[in-house]
Structures are given as structure tokens and as C-alpha cells.
Amino acid sequence: MAILVNEKTKVLIQGITGKEGSKVALQMQNYQTKVLAGVTPGKGGQEVHGIPIYNTVSEALENHPGINTSFVAVPNFAAYEAIKEAVEVRIPLINILTEHIPIQDSAKAITLAREAGVRIVGPSSIGIISPGIGKVGSIGGDDPRGVFRKGNVGVISKSGGMASEVSWILTKNGIGQSTVVGIGGDVLVGSSFADLMEDFEKDPQTEAVVLFGEIGGTYEEEAAELIKSGGFTKKAVAFVSGLFAETLPSGTKLGHAGAIVYGEKGSYKSKVNALESAGIKIAKTPDEIPEFLKNT
């Protein structure tokens, strides 16, 4: 069954005439994802890869009422208004590729979406793929078929690159994936580990979940609390990057915007301790993940 992306997924691309929007449109089409329309203000009436372009999201919905997913690939200064436009017409799922969105804009957008019952994945998300069914975003690049394989393990990753790397490690060890989600590594994201674990808990296809975490923020600790409260009962394995950061000064930023540690909060040690206390096996290297899945 998978989560978020399935056979019924029908996509609108906001920013389809930009470099990333156009590239990802073709990638999604090649993976048999239904891309119904694009939006770029001022370019309505044109086409990209045979996909009709509209000036507004409302116009796109009027002409393609089946749209249920928006992929946002607009410049960061325009992201809030683009997300707001999709939320206001109640598109159920919004996947945001855009990076470096001001934190206050992300906070406003995420709050607006939650109040409207709209799911955001991102910002800075590599995308979502349900192998053999469809994908939203740039996850897997031009040809995901050699990396992802349909199966029963969900993958949630802060790192876009590691979403694919972990999946490839699983695939070469004969373990397929139900859905792989790159949640983004920003300080604020629309869908946390815990949010998606709740979705995977309800998904009959998914039997286990792999979490790829990193230092900064408290999303891994929240996942541990979900398990302790009984909200997630399936098998879970985690890898947390950033062990070397234990030796760096507090407040050091590493890579993603969310990868900042202040004292113990958000540290490698804090995350590992929380996850282990919830009964999650912690892999020391990503290559250990398949073994833990098979033997846990």
C-alpha cells in the first residue's frame, strides 16, 4: 500500500519552468508518476514536457480537479506564498524541494498547513518514492530503478543523499522498500520522524522502518517517545550521523541548517541514548542496517 505516494497520486509542480522544476517533472514522468499541471505566474498557456502551465494554483485545480499533491520548486523568497497558495485550496500533500527558506516563513507555512489539515514534507526535501509505484521530487535522480526496490521496509531520512544510499544498501541485500521519504534537514520540517512513523504504523505493507538521523534538533528523541508511548510497534533500526561532532564546540553548524548542537540537546549522545532506551537498534555504519533488520 505504501504511504504518501501511491497509484492515485496526481501532481502539480509549482515552479515548473525553472531548472529544477523542469528536470524533476521529466524524472517523475519517466517513473510513471502522473504530473497533471504546472504553475508559473505569467507563463500560463505554455507547456513543459507536454505538461500544461497555469498562472495560479486555483486555475490548475479548476482544469485538473484530481490534483492531490504539489511539488514546490520555487526560489526561497517566493516559497511561502507558493506554499500558502497550495494550502488555501487544500491540496493534501505538499513536498517542498526549496532550500534556505527563512525560518520564519517555514514556521508560518507549517502552522498554516497543520491548521488546514495539509501534510508538508520538507523544506529541503529530496522527495518521496514508493518503489514501483511513483515518486515526487528528485529522489533517485533520472533512474531510480537500480537503487530502489518494492518491499516492506520504510525509510525516513534527514539527508537526501542518504535516503538513496540506505535504500541501495537494503536493495543489494535483498530488502525492498515500501516508501522512502527525505524529510529535509532544516531546523523546522513539516513532517518529523514521529509523524511518518505513525503513517507507517498504519500501513499494512510496511513491516519495519529505518531512520537516518543526524545531530541537531530533537526529532529523533520525539521518535523514541512515540515508541515508548506505544504509538509505533513495528521493528525499527536507526543510524545517527555525527559521532565526530562530539569533539566540536557547542553551537557548531554542520551541513544542514538543523545540524546545530547546543550542549547535550540535539547531540549524537542524546539521540542514541533516547533511541536505544526505546528499544531501537543503532547501527554503527549504514552497512549494518540490513543485518539488524533481519536479526532483530
Buried (B, 14 or more C-beta within 10 A) or exposed (E): EBBBBEEEBBBBBBBBBBEBBBBBBBBBBBBEBBBBBBBBBEBBEBEBBEBBBBBEBEBBBEEBEEBBBBBBBBEBEBBBEBBBBBBEBEBBBBBBBBBEBEEEBBBBBBEBBEEBEBBBBBBBBBBBBBBBBBBBBBBBEEEBEEBBBBBBBBBBBBBBEBBBBBBBBBBEEEBBBBBBBBBBBBBBBBBBBBBBBBBBBEBEBBBBBBBBBBBBBBBBBBBBBBBEEEEBEBBBBBBBBBEEBEEEEEEBEBBBBBBBBEEEEBBBEBBBBBBEEBEBBBBEEBEBBBEBBEEE
